[in-house]
Amino acid sequence: MSICIVINQDGSFSPSSATPEQCTGYLMVTPQEFNNFTSAANFFVPLTMGQGALIGSAILTVWACAHGFRLLGRMLSTSTGDSE
């Protein structure tokens, strides 16, 4: 459970009964809460090697298709590059 700590006029710290949302000082958290805030598992879904390879090959496939369409468009283009 997190605790709100405020700084007194003399520079000392004292705990406050404020909720974490209303805390105007420092919020002290337990190591477990800190790990929950900063763990990468909260931001990224862990993938297996197979899932990562599937996503990578899908990206490469889309890039290859786009490159192919670009080349096809250049071959079918009737413009010669002249400004006239």
PDB file of N, CA, C and O in Angstrom:
ATOM      1  N   MET A   1       0.852  -1.179   0.000  1.00  0.00           N
ATOM      2  CA  MET A   1       0.000   0.000   0.000  1.00  0.00           C
ATOM      3  C   MET A   1       0.889   1.231   0.000  1.00  0.00           C
ATOM      4  O   MET A   1       1.823   1.321   0.797  1.00  0.00           O
ATOM      5  N   SER A   2       0.616   2.161  -0.867  1.00  0.00           N
ATOM      6  CA  SER A   2       1.424   3.368  -0.973  1.00  0.00           C
ATOM      7  C   SER A   2       1.063   4.355   0.137  1.00  0.00           C
ATOM      8  O   SER A   2      -0.063   4.378   0.634  1.00  0.00           O
ATOM      9  N   ILE A   3       2.059   5.173   0.512  1.00  0.00           N
ATOM     10  CA  ILE A   3       1.895   6.160   1.583  1.00  0.00           C
ATOM     11  C   ILE A   3       2.305   7.520   1.046  1.00  0.00           C
ATOM     12  O   ILE A   3       3.331   7.649   0.379  1.00  0.00           O
ATOM     13  N   CYS A   4       1.508   8.524   1.337  1.00  0.00           N
ATOM     14  CA  CYS A   4       1.820   9.889   0.949  1.00  0.00           C
ATOM     15  C   CYS A   4       2.704  10.511   2.026  1.00  0.00           C
ATOM     16  O   CYS A   4       2.359  10.476   3.207  1.00  0.00           O
ATOM     17  N   ILE A   5       3.838  11.080   1.626  1.00  0.00           N
ATOM     18  CA  ILE A   5       4.775  11.720   2.543  1.00  0.00           C
ATOM     19  C   ILE A   5       4.880  13.192   2.148  1.00  0.00           C
ATOM     20  O   ILE A   5       5.094  13.517   0.980  1.00  0.00           O
ATOM     21  N   VAL A   6       4.728  14.082   3.139  1.00  0.00           N
ATOM     22  CA  VAL A   6       4.857  15.514   2.888  1.00  0.00           C
ATOM     23  C   VAL A   6       6.095  16.034   3.605  1.00  0.00           C
ATOM     24  O   VAL A   6       6.535  15.462   4.602  1.00  0.00           O
ATOM     25  N   ILE A   7       6.648  17.118   3.088  1.00  0.00           N
ATOM     26  CA  ILE A   7       7.833  17.731   3.686  1.00  0.00           C
ATOM     27  C   ILE A   7       7.374  18.867   4.595  1.00  0.00           C
ATOM     28  O   ILE A   7       6.619  19.745   4.175  1.00  0.00           O
ATOM     29  N   ASN A   8       7.836  18.842   5.835  1.00  0.00           N
ATOM     30  CA  ASN A   8       7.502  19.890   6.804  1.00  0.00           C
ATOM     31  C   ASN A   8       8.386  21.113   6.578  1.00  0.00           C
ATOM     32  O   ASN A   8       9.331  21.065   5.790  1.00  0.00           O
ATOM     33  N   GLN A   9       8.074  22.211   7.273  1.00  0.00           N
ATOM     34  CA  GLN A   9       8.837  23.455   7.149  1.00  0.00           C
ATOM     35  C   GLN A   9      10.295  23.268   7.557  1.00  0.00           C
ATOM     36  O   GLN A   9      11.178  23.916   6.997  1.00  0.00           O
ATOM     37  N   ASP A  10      10.558  22.391   8.526  1.00  0.00           N
ATOM     38  CA  ASP A  10      11.934  22.189   8.998  1.00  0.00           C
ATOM     39  C   ASP A  10      12.705  21.188   8.128  1.00  0.00           C
ATOM     40  O   ASP A  10      13.857  20.873   8.423  1.00  0.00           O
ATOM     41  N   GLY A  11      12.080  20.696   7.072  1.00  0.00           N
ATOM     42  CA  GLY A  11      12.756  19.769   6.163  1.00  0.00           C
ATOM     43  C   GLY A  11      12.546  18.306   6.494  1.00  0.00           C
ATOM     44  O   GLY A  11      13.031  17.432   5.777  1.00  0.00           O
ATOM     45  N   SER A  12      11.836  18.032   7.560  1.00  0.00           N
ATOM     46  CA  SER A  12      11.579  16.638   7.925  1.00  0.00           C
ATOM     47  C   SER A  12      10.367  16.117   7.145  1.00  0.00           C
ATOM     48  O   SER A  12       9.575  16.893   6.610  1.00  0.00           O
ATOM     49  N   PHE A  13      10.244  14.815   7.093  1.00  0.00           N
ATOM     50  CA  PHE A  13       9.138  14.161   6.404  1.00  0.00           C
ATOM     51  C   PHE A  13       8.114  13.678   7.404  1.00  0.00           C
ATOM     52  O   PHE A  13       8.463  13.268   8.511  1.00  0.00           O
ATOM     53  N   SER A  14       6.850  13.724   7.018  1.00  0.00           N
ATOM     54  CA  SER A  14       5.802  13.141   7.855  1.00  0.00           C
ATOM     55  C   SER A  14       4.754  12.515   6.949  1.00  0.00           C
ATOM     56  O   SER A  14       4.461  13.041   5.875  1.00  0.00           O
ATOM     57  N   PRO A  15       4.182  11.379   7.384  1.00  0.00           N
ATOM     58  CA  PRO A  15       3.164  10.724   6.571  1.00  0.00           C
ATOM     59  C   PRO A  15       1.866  11.534   6.571  1.00  0.00           C
ATOM     60  O   PRO A  15       1.530  12.199   7.551  1.00  0.00           O
ATOM     61  N   SER A  16       1.156  11.461   5.465  1.00  0.00           N
ATOM     62  CA  SER A  16      -0.112  12.164   5.326  1.00  0.00           C
ATOM     63  C   SER A  16      -1.211  11.132   5.098  1.00  0.00           C
ATOM     64  O   SER A  16      -0.959  10.031   4.609  1.00  0.00           O
ATOM     65  N   SER A  17      -2.426  11.506   5.460  1.00  0.00           N
ATOM     66  CA  SER A  17      -3.552  10.588   5.255  1.00  0.00           C
ATOM     67  C   SER A  17      -4.193  10.773   3.885  1.00  0.00           C
ATOM     68  O   SER A  17      -5.248  10.200   3.616  1.00  0.00           O
ATOM     69  N   ALA A  18      -3.570  11.565   3.017  1.00  0.00           N
ATOM     70  CA  ALA A  18      -4.123  11.817   1.685  1.00  0.00           C
ATOM     71  C   ALA A  18      -4.053  10.551   0.833  1.00  0.00           C
ATOM     72  O   ALA A  18      -3.151   9.727   0.983  1.00  0.00           O
ATOM     73  N   THR A  19      -5.015  10.423  -0.049  1.00  0.00           N
ATOM     74  CA  THR A  19      -5.008   9.296  -0.981  1.00  0.00           C
ATOM     75  C   THR A  19      -3.918   9.529  -2.031  1.00  0.00           C
ATOM     76  O   THR A  19      -3.467  10.662  -2.198  1.00  0.00           O
ATOM     77  N   PRO A  20      -3.489   8.492  -2.733  1.00  0.00           N
ATOM     78  CA  PRO A  20      -2.450   8.692  -3.764  1.00  0.00           C
ATOM     79  C   PRO A  20      -2.840   9.728  -4.823  1.00  0.00           C
ATOM     80  O   PRO A  20      -1.972  10.435  -5.336  1.00  0.00           O
ATOM     81  N   GLU A  21      -4.107   9.828  -5.151  1.00  0.00           N
ATOM     82  CA  GLU A  21      -4.552  10.799  -6.145  1.00  0.00           C
ATOM     83  C   GLU A  21      -4.466  12.228  -5.615  1.00  0.00           C
ATOM     84  O   GLU A  21      -4.287  13.163  -6.395  1.00  0.00           O
ATOM     85  N   GLN A  22      -4.592  12.411  -4.300  1.00  0.00           N
ATOM     86  CA  GLN A  22      -4.603  13.739  -3.691  1.00  0.00           C
ATOM     87  C   GLN A  22      -3.260  14.110  -3.067  1.00  0.00           C
ATOM     88  O   GLN A  22      -3.129  15.194  -2.499  1.00  0.00           O
ATOM     89  N   CYS A  23      -2.282  13.253  -3.160  1.00  0.00           N
ATOM     90  CA  CYS A  23      -0.987  13.483  -2.523  1.00  0.00           C
ATOM     91  C   CYS A  23      -0.270  14.663  -3.174  1.00  0.00           C
ATOM     92  O   CYS A  23      -0.120  14.714  -4.394  1.00  0.00           O
ATOM     93  N   THR A  24       0.170  15.610  -2.343  1.00  0.00           N
ATOM     94  CA  THR A  24       0.900  16.770  -2.845  1.00  0.00           C
ATOM     95  C   THR A  24       2.386  16.678  -2.542  1.00  0.00           C
ATOM     96  O   THR A  24       3.161  17.538  -2.960  1.00  0.00           O
ATOM     97  N   GLY A  25       2.785  15.647  -1.823  1.00  0.00           N
ATOM     98  CA  GLY A  25       4.191  15.457  -1.501  1.00  0.00           C
ATOM     99  C   GLY A  25       4.782  14.348  -2.341  1.00  0.00           C
ATOM    100  O   GLY A  25       4.707  14.374  -3.570  1.00  0.00           O
ATOM    101  N   TYR A  26       5.369  13.375  -1.670  1.00  0.00           N
ATOM    102  CA  TYR A  26       5.967  12.221  -2.331  1.00  0.00           C
ATOM    103  C   TYR A  26       5.140  10.982  -2.034  1.00  0.00           C
ATOM    104  O   TYR A  26       4.593  10.836  -0.941  1.00  0.00           O
ATOM    105  N   LEU A  27       5.056  10.112  -2.991  1.00  0.00           N
ATOM    106  CA  LEU A  27       4.305   8.881  -2.834  1.00  0.00           C
ATOM    107  C   LEU A  27       5.294   7.743  -2.686  1.00  0.00           C
ATOM    108  O   LEU A  27       6.059   7.460  -3.608  1.00  0.00           O
ATOM    109  N   MET A  28       5.286   7.091  -1.540  1.00  0.00           N
ATOM    110  CA  MET A  28       6.178   5.961  -1.301  1.00  0.00           C
ATOM    111  C   MET A  28       5.416   4.679  -1.602  1.00  0.00           C
ATOM    112  O   MET A  28       4.299   4.481  -1.123  1.00  0.00           O
ATOM    113  N   VAL A  29       6.020   3.825  -2.389  1.00  0.00           N
ATOM    114  CA  VAL A  29       5.386   2.574  -2.770  1.00  0.00           C
ATOM    115  C   VAL A  29       6.239   1.409  -2.313  1.00  0.00           C
ATOM    116  O   VAL A  29       7.429   1.565  -2.039  1.00  0.00           O
ATOM    117  N   THR A  30       5.625   0.246  -2.235  1.00  0.00           N
ATOM    118  CA  THR A  30       6.359  -0.956  -1.874  1.00  0.00           C
ATOM    119  C   THR A  30       7.136  -1.442  -3.090  1.00  0.00           C
ATOM    120  O   THR A  30       6.810  -1.066  -4.216  1.00  0.00           O
ATOM    121  N   PRO A  31       8.164  -2.276  -2.885  1.00  0.00           N
ATOM    122  CA  PRO A  31       8.904  -2.806  -4.035  1.00  0.00           C
ATOM    123  C   PRO A  31       8.006  -3.547  -5.028  1.00  0.00           C
ATOM    124  O   PRO A  31       8.221  -3.468  -6.237  1.00  0.00           O
ATOM    125  N   GLN A  32       7.019  -4.251  -4.530  1.00  0.00           N
ATOM    126  CA  GLN A  32       6.115  -4.982  -5.413  1.00  0.00           C
ATOM    127  C   GLN A  32       5.304  -4.013  -6.279  1.00  0.00           C
ATOM    128  O   GLN A  32       5.127  -4.255  -7.474  1.00  0.00           O
ATOM    129  N   GLU A  33       4.809  -2.919  -5.687  1.00  0.00           N
ATOM    130  CA  GLU A  33       4.068  -1.926  -6.469  1.00  0.00           C
ATOM    131  C   GLU A  33       4.970  -1.270  -7.505  1.00  0.00           C
ATOM    132  O   GLU A  33       4.547  -1.035  -8.637  1.00  0.00           O
ATOM    133  N   PHE A  34       6.208  -0.974  -7.128  1.00  0.00           N
ATOM    134  CA  PHE A  34       7.151  -0.381  -8.066  1.00  0.00           C
ATOM    135  C   PHE A  34       7.398  -1.310  -9.247  1.00  0.00           C
ATOM    136  O   PHE A  34       7.411  -0.867 -10.396  1.00  0.00           O
ATOM    137  N   ASN A  35       7.593  -2.596  -8.971  1.00  0.00           N
ATOM    138  CA  ASN A  35       7.811  -3.564 -10.045  1.00  0.00           C
ATOM    139  C   ASN A  35       6.591  -3.677 -10.947  1.00  0.00           C
ATOM    140  O   ASN A  35       6.736  -3.866 -12.155  1.00  0.00           O
ATOM    141  N   ASN A  36       5.409  -3.568 -10.393  1.00  0.00           N
ATOM    142  CA  ASN A  36       4.189  -3.601 -11.206  1.00  0.00           C
ATOM    143  C   ASN A  36       4.101  -2.384 -12.118  1.00  0.00           C
ATOM    144  O   ASN A  36       3.627  -2.496 -13.249  1.00  0.00           O
ATOM    145  N   PHE A  37       4.553  -1.216 -11.641  1.00  0.00           N
ATOM    146  CA  PHE A  37       4.515  -0.001 -12.449  1.00  0.00           C
ATOM    147  C   PHE A  37       5.517  -0.057 -13.589  1.00  0.00           C
ATOM    148  O   PHE A  37       5.233   0.414 -14.691  1.00  0.00           O
ATOM    149  N   THR A  38       6.678  -0.626 -13.336  1.00  0.00           N
ATOM    150  CA  THR A  38       7.772  -0.529 -14.300  1.00  0.00           C
ATOM    151  C   THR A  38       8.001  -1.788 -15.112  1.00  0.00           C
ATOM    152  O   THR A  38       8.871  -1.798 -15.983  1.00  0.00           O
ATOM    153  N   SER A  39       7.265  -2.833 -14.860  1.00  0.00           N
ATOM    154  CA  SER A  39       7.551  -4.070 -15.588  1.00  0.00           C
ATOM    155  C   SER A  39       7.114  -3.957 -17.040  1.00  0.00           C
ATOM    156  O   SER A  39       6.069  -3.382 -17.343  1.00  0.00           O
ATOM    157  N   ALA A  40       7.913  -4.503 -17.918  1.00  0.00           N
ATOM    158  CA  ALA A  40       7.618  -4.458 -19.350  1.00  0.00           C
ATOM    159  C   ALA A  40       6.410  -5.323 -19.688  1.00  0.00           C
ATOM    160  O   ALA A  40       5.791  -5.139 -20.736  1.00  0.00           O
ATOM    161  N   ALA A  41       6.073  -6.256 -18.819  1.00  0.00           N
ATOM    162  CA  ALA A  41       4.928  -7.127 -19.089  1.00  0.00           C
ATOM    163  C   ALA A  41       3.623  -6.334 -19.116  1.00  0.00           C
ATOM    164  O   ALA A  41       2.651  -6.761 -19.739  1.00  0.00           O
ATOM    165  N   ASN A  42       3.597  -5.178 -18.439  1.00  0.00           N
ATOM    166  CA  ASN A  42       2.385  -4.359 -18.465  1.00  0.00           C
ATOM    167  C   ASN A  42       2.225  -3.625 -19.790  1.00  0.00           C
ATOM    168  O   ASN A  42       1.114  -3.235 -20.148  1.00  0.00           O
ATOM    169  N   PHE A  43       3.316  -3.432 -20.520  1.00  0.00           N
ATOM    170  CA  PHE A  43       3.265  -2.663 -21.755  1.00  0.00           C
ATOM    171  C   PHE A  43       3.274  -3.539 -23.000  1.00  0.00           C
ATOM    172  O   PHE A  43       2.646  -3.190 -24.000  1.00  0.00           O
ATOM    173  N   PHE A  44       3.967  -4.658 -22.960  1.00  0.00           N
ATOM    174  CA  PHE A  44       4.130  -5.502 -24.132  1.00  0.00           C
ATOM    175  C   PHE A  44       3.618  -6.905 -23.839  1.00  0.00           C
ATOM    176  O   PHE A  44       3.809  -7.439 -22.747  1.00  0.00           O
ATOM    177  N   VAL A  45       2.976  -7.479 -24.818  1.00  0.00           N
ATOM    178  CA  VAL A  45       2.536  -8.859 -24.693  1.00  0.00           C
ATOM    179  C   VAL A  45       3.729  -9.747 -25.048  1.00  0.00           C
ATOM    180  O   VAL A  45       4.283  -9.618 -26.140  1.00  0.00           O
ATOM    181  N   PRO A  46       4.127 -10.631 -24.162  1.00  0.00           N
ATOM    182  CA  PRO A  46       5.271 -11.488 -24.495  1.00  0.00           C
ATOM    183  C   PRO A  46       4.918 -12.426 -25.647  1.00  0.00           C
ATOM    184  O   PRO A  46       3.859 -13.053 -25.653  1.00  0.00           O
ATOM    185  N   LEU A  47       5.823 -12.510 -26.618  1.00  0.00           N
ATOM    186  CA  LEU A  47       5.596 -13.354 -27.787  1.00  0.00           C
ATOM    187  C   LEU A  47       6.536 -14.541 -27.751  1.00  0.00           C
ATOM    188  O   LEU A  47       7.638 -14.466 -27.208  1.00  0.00           O
ATOM    189  N   THR A  48       6.087 -15.626 -28.332  1.00  0.00           N
ATOM    190  CA  THR A  48       6.978 -16.768 -28.511  1.00  0.00           C
ATOM    191  C   THR A  48       7.838 -16.509 -29.744  1.00  0.00           C
ATOM    192  O   THR A  48       7.575 -15.577 -30.503  1.00  0.00           O
ATOM    193  N   MET A  49       8.851 -17.323 -29.939  1.00  0.00           N
ATOM    194  CA  MET A  49       9.715 -17.174 -31.111  1.00  0.00           C
ATOM    195  C   MET A  49       8.908 -17.340 -32.394  1.00  0.00           C
ATOM    196  O   MET A  49       9.131 -16.620 -33.367  1.00  0.00           O
ATOM    197  N   GLY A  50       7.982 -18.276 -32.397  1.00  0.00           N
ATOM    198  CA  GLY A  50       7.151 -18.511 -33.580  1.00  0.00           C
ATOM    199  C   GLY A  50       6.270 -17.320 -33.908  1.00  0.00           C
ATOM    200  O   GLY A  50       6.123 -16.953 -35.074  1.00  0.00           O
ATOM    201  N   GLN A  51       5.683 -16.715 -32.884  1.00  0.00           N
ATOM    202  CA  GLN A  51       4.835 -15.551 -33.105  1.00  0.00           C
ATOM    203  C   GLN A  51       5.649 -14.356 -33.617  1.00  0.00           C
ATOM    204  O   GLN A  51       5.194 -13.625 -34.496  1.00  0.00           O
ATOM    205  N   GLY A  52       6.842 -14.164 -33.070  1.00  0.00           N
ATOM    206  CA  GLY A  52       7.707 -13.086 -33.538  1.00  0.00           C
ATOM    207  C   GLY A  52       8.125 -13.296 -34.983  1.00  0.00           C
ATOM    208  O   GLY A  52       8.152 -12.350 -35.770  1.00  0.00           O
ATOM    209  N   ALA A  53       8.451 -14.536 -35.336  1.00  0.00           N
ATOM    210  CA  ALA A  53       8.835 -14.846 -36.708  1.00  0.00           C
ATOM    211  C   ALA A  53       7.661 -14.634 -37.657  1.00  0.00           C
ATOM    212  O   ALA A  53       7.848 -14.166 -38.780  1.00  0.00           O
ATOM    213  N   LEU A  54       6.465 -14.971 -37.217  1.00  0.00           N
ATOM    214  CA  LEU A  54       5.274 -14.774 -38.045  1.00  0.00           C
ATOM    215  C   LEU A  54       5.027 -13.288 -38.309  1.00  0.00           C
ATOM    216  O   LEU A  54       4.708 -12.905 -39.434  1.00  0.00           O
ATOM    217  N   ILE A  55       5.171 -12.462 -37.292  1.00  0.00           N
ATOM    218  CA  ILE A  55       4.990 -11.018 -37.466  1.00  0.00           C
ATOM    219  C   ILE A  55       6.074 -10.460 -38.391  1.00  0.00           C
ATOM    220  O   ILE A  55       5.786  -9.645 -39.267  1.00  0.00           O
ATOM    221  N   GLY A  56       7.312 -10.898 -38.195  1.00  0.00           N
ATOM    222  CA  GLY A  56       8.402 -10.434 -39.053  1.00  0.00           C
ATOM    223  C   GLY A  56       8.211 -10.824 -40.495  1.00  0.00           C
ATOM    224  O   GLY A  56       8.445 -10.016 -41.394  1.00  0.00           O
ATOM    225  N   SER A  57       7.787 -12.057 -40.734  1.00  0.00           N
ATOM    226  CA  SER A  57       7.578 -12.485 -42.121  1.00  0.00           C
ATOM    227  C   SER A  57       6.366 -11.777 -42.730  1.00  0.00           C
ATOM    228  O   SER A  57       6.349 -11.534 -43.937  1.00  0.00           O
ATOM    229  N   ALA A  58       5.376 -11.449 -41.942  1.00  0.00           N
ATOM    230  CA  ALA A  58       4.232 -10.689 -42.466  1.00  0.00           C
ATOM    231  C   ALA A  58       4.674  -9.297 -42.896  1.00  0.00           C
ATOM    232  O   ALA A  58       4.234  -8.797 -43.931  1.00  0.00           O
ATOM    233  N   ILE A  59       5.532  -8.676 -42.113  1.00  0.00           N
ATOM    234  CA  ILE A  59       6.044  -7.342 -42.473  1.00  0.00           C
ATOM    235  C   ILE A  59       6.851  -7.428 -43.762  1.00  0.00           C
ATOM    236  O   ILE A  59       6.690  -6.591 -44.650  1.00  0.00           O
ATOM    237  N   LEU A  60       7.713  -8.424 -43.873  1.00  0.00           N
ATOM    238  CA  LEU A  60       8.505  -8.585 -45.093  1.00  0.00           C
ATOM    239  C   LEU A  60       7.628  -8.869 -46.311  1.00  0.00           C
ATOM    240  O   LEU A  60       7.923  -8.394 -47.407  1.00  0.00           O
ATOM    241  N   THR A  61       6.563  -9.633 -46.130  1.00  0.00           N
ATOM    242  CA  THR A  61       5.651  -9.936 -47.229  1.00  0.00           C
ATOM    243  C   THR A  61       4.949  -8.675 -47.722  1.00  0.00           C
ATOM    244  O   THR A  61       4.833  -8.460 -48.928  1.00  0.00           O
ATOM    245  N   VAL A  62       4.490  -7.857 -46.810  1.00  0.00           N
ATOM    246  CA  VAL A  62       3.830  -6.605 -47.202  1.00  0.00           C
ATOM    247  C   VAL A  62       4.824  -5.702 -47.925  1.00  0.00           C
ATOM    248  O   VAL A  62       4.473  -5.084 -48.929  1.00  0.00           O
ATOM    249  N   TRP A  63       6.064  -5.617 -47.428  1.00  0.00           N
ATOM    250  CA  TRP A  63       7.078  -4.800 -48.094  1.00  0.00           C
ATOM    251  C   TRP A  63       7.359  -5.328 -49.506  1.00  0.00           C
ATOM    252  O   TRP A  63       7.464  -4.544 -50.449  1.00  0.00           O
ATOM    253  N   ALA A  64       7.479  -6.640 -49.653  1.00  0.00           N
ATOM    254  CA  ALA A  64       7.762  -7.222 -50.968  1.00  0.00           C
ATOM    255  C   ALA A  64       6.613  -6.960 -51.944  1.00  0.00           C
ATOM    256  O   ALA A  64       6.855  -6.670 -53.116  1.00  0.00           O
ATOM    257  N   CYS A  65       5.380  -7.058 -51.482  1.00  0.00           N
ATOM    258  CA  CYS A  65       4.227  -6.762 -52.345  1.00  0.00           C
ATOM    259  C   CYS A  65       4.231  -5.299 -52.772  1.00  0.00           C
ATOM    260  O   CYS A  65       3.970  -4.992 -53.935  1.00  0.00           O
ATOM    261  N   ALA A  66       4.521  -4.403 -51.847  1.00  0.00           N
ATOM    262  CA  ALA A  66       4.565  -2.983 -52.191  1.00  0.00           C
ATOM    263  C   ALA A  66       5.673  -2.712 -53.199  1.00  0.00           C
ATOM    264  O   ALA A  66       5.485  -1.936 -54.135  1.00  0.00           O
ATOM    265  N   HIS A  67       6.813  -3.341 -53.015  1.00  0.00           N
ATOM    266  CA  HIS A  67       7.925  -3.168 -53.951  1.00  0.00           C
ATOM    267  C   HIS A  67       7.545  -3.711 -55.330  1.00  0.00           C
ATOM    268  O   HIS A  67       7.862  -3.094 -56.347  1.00  0.00           O
ATOM    269  N   GLY A  68       6.878  -4.845 -55.369  1.00  0.00           N
ATOM    270  CA  GLY A  68       6.432  -5.422 -56.635  1.00  0.00           C
ATOM    271  C   GLY A  68       5.444  -4.532 -57.357  1.00  0.00           C
ATOM    272  O   GLY A  68       5.541  -4.354 -58.571  1.00  0.00           O
ATOM    273  N   PHE A  69       4.496  -3.973 -56.628  1.00  0.00           N
ATOM    274  CA  PHE A  69       3.526  -3.067 -57.250  1.00  0.00           C
ATOM    275  C   PHE A  69       4.202  -1.801 -57.762  1.00  0.00           C
ATOM    276  O   PHE A  69       3.802  -1.253 -58.788  1.00  0.00           O
ATOM    277  N   ARG A  70       5.215  -1.342 -57.057  1.00  0.00           N
ATOM    278  CA  ARG A  70       5.949  -0.172 -57.524  1.00  0.00           C
ATOM    279  C   ARG A  70       6.650  -0.468 -58.854  1.00  0.00           C
ATOM    280  O   ARG A  70       6.588   0.329 -59.789  1.00  0.00           O
ATOM    281  N   LEU A  71       7.309  -1.610 -58.923  1.00  0.00           N
ATOM    282  CA  LEU A  71       7.973  -1.987 -60.171  1.00  0.00           C
ATOM    283  C   LEU A  71       6.970  -2.180 -61.298  1.00  0.00           C
ATOM    284  O   LEU A  71       7.222  -1.771 -62.431  1.00  0.00           O
ATOM    285  N   LEU A  72       5.842  -2.798 -60.997  1.00  0.00           N
ATOM    286  CA  LEU A  72       4.801  -2.991 -62.003  1.00  0.00           C
ATOM    287  C   LEU A  72       4.273  -1.649 -62.499  1.00  0.00           C
ATOM    288  O   LEU A  72       4.038  -1.469 -63.694  1.00  0.00           O
ATOM    289  N   GLY A  73       4.091  -0.728 -61.591  1.00  0.00           N
ATOM    290  CA  GLY A  73       3.625   0.604 -61.973  1.00  0.00           C
ATOM    291  C   GLY A  73       4.616   1.322 -62.866  1.00  0.00           C
ATOM    292  O   GLY A  73       4.222   2.029 -63.794  1.00  0.00           O
ATOM    293  N   ARG A  74       5.897   1.148 -62.594  1.00  0.00           N
ATOM    294  CA  ARG A  74       6.918   1.760 -63.440  1.00  0.00           C
ATOM    295  C   ARG A  74       6.944   1.129 -64.831  1.00  0.00           C
ATOM    296  O   ARG A  74       7.144   1.832 -65.822  1.00  0.00           O
ATOM    297  N   MET A  75       6.747  -0.180 -64.916  1.00  0.00           N
ATOM    298  CA  MET A  75       6.766  -0.854 -66.214  1.00  0.00           C
ATOM    299  C   MET A  75       5.554  -0.457 -67.049  1.00  0.00           C
ATOM    300  O   MET A  75       5.672  -0.323 -68.267  1.00  0.00           O
ATOM    301  N   LEU A  76       4.404  -0.268 -66.433  1.00  0.00           N
ATOM    302  CA  LEU A  76       3.183   0.065 -67.164  1.00  0.00           C
ATOM    303  C   LEU A  76       3.024   1.545 -67.414  1.00  0.00           C
ATOM    304  O   LEU A  76       2.116   1.957 -68.136  1.00  0.00           O
ATOM    305  N   SER A  77       3.885   2.349 -66.833  1.00  0.00           N
ATOM    306  CA  SER A  77       3.796   3.796 -67.008  1.00  0.00           C
ATOM    307  C   SER A  77       4.088   4.190 -68.448  1.00  0.00           C
ATOM    308  O   SER A  77       5.026   3.680 -69.061  1.00  0.00           O
ATOM    309  N   THR A  78       3.285   5.093 -68.984  1.00  0.00           N
ATOM    310  CA  THR A  78       3.474   5.548 -70.368  1.00  0.00           C
ATOM    311  C   THR A  78       4.329   6.793 -70.438  1.00  0.00           C
ATOM    312  O   THR A  78       4.752   7.185 -71.526  1.00  0.00           O
ATOM    313  N   SER A  79       4.590   7.419 -69.322  1.00  0.00           N
ATOM    314  CA  SER A  79       5.402   8.634 -69.367  1.00  0.00           C
ATOM    315  C   SER A  79       6.864   8.260 -69.561  1.00  0.00           C
ATOM    316  O   SER A  79       7.337   7.241 -69.058  1.00  0.00           O
ATOM    317  N   THR A  80       7.564   9.104 -70.297  1.00  0.00           N
ATOM    318  CA  THR A  80       8.974   8.856 -70.584  1.00  0.00           C
ATOM    319  C   THR A  80       9.888   9.688 -69.712  1.00  0.00           C
ATOM    320  O   THR A  80      11.110   9.551 -69.782  1.00  0.00           O
ATOM    321  N   GLY A  81       9.317  10.541 -68.898  1.00  0.00           N
ATOM    322  CA  GLY A  81      10.124  11.389 -68.060  1.00  0.00           C
ATOM    323  C   GLY A  81      10.433  12.715 -68.707  1.00  0.00           C
ATOM    324  O   GLY A  81      11.058  13.565 -68.073  1.00  0.00           O
ATOM    325  N   ASP A  82      10.014  12.937 -69.973  1.00  0.00           N
ATOM    326  CA  ASP A  82      10.226  14.217 -70.639  1.00  0.00           C
ATOM    327  C   ASP A  82       9.259  15.244 -70.089  1.00  0.00           C
ATOM    328  O   ASP A  82       8.162  14.903 -69.645  1.00  0.00           O
ATOM    329  N   SER A  83       9.664  16.495 -70.117  1.00  0.00           N
ATOM    330  CA  SER A  83       8.812  17.540 -69.588  1.00  0.00           C
ATOM    331  C   SER A  83       7.797  18.043 -70.613  1.00  0.00           C
ATOM    332  O   SER A  83       6.968  18.887 -70.275  1.00  0.00           O
ATOM    333  N   GLU A  84       7.833  17.565 -71.825  1.00  0.00           N
ATOM    334  CA  GLU A  84       6.916  18.031 -72.878  1.00  0.00           C
ATOM    335  C   GLU A  84       5.665  17.256 -72.927  1.00  0.00           C
ATOM    336  O   GLU A  84       4.800  17.531 -73.758  1.00  0.00           O
TER     337      GLU A  84
END
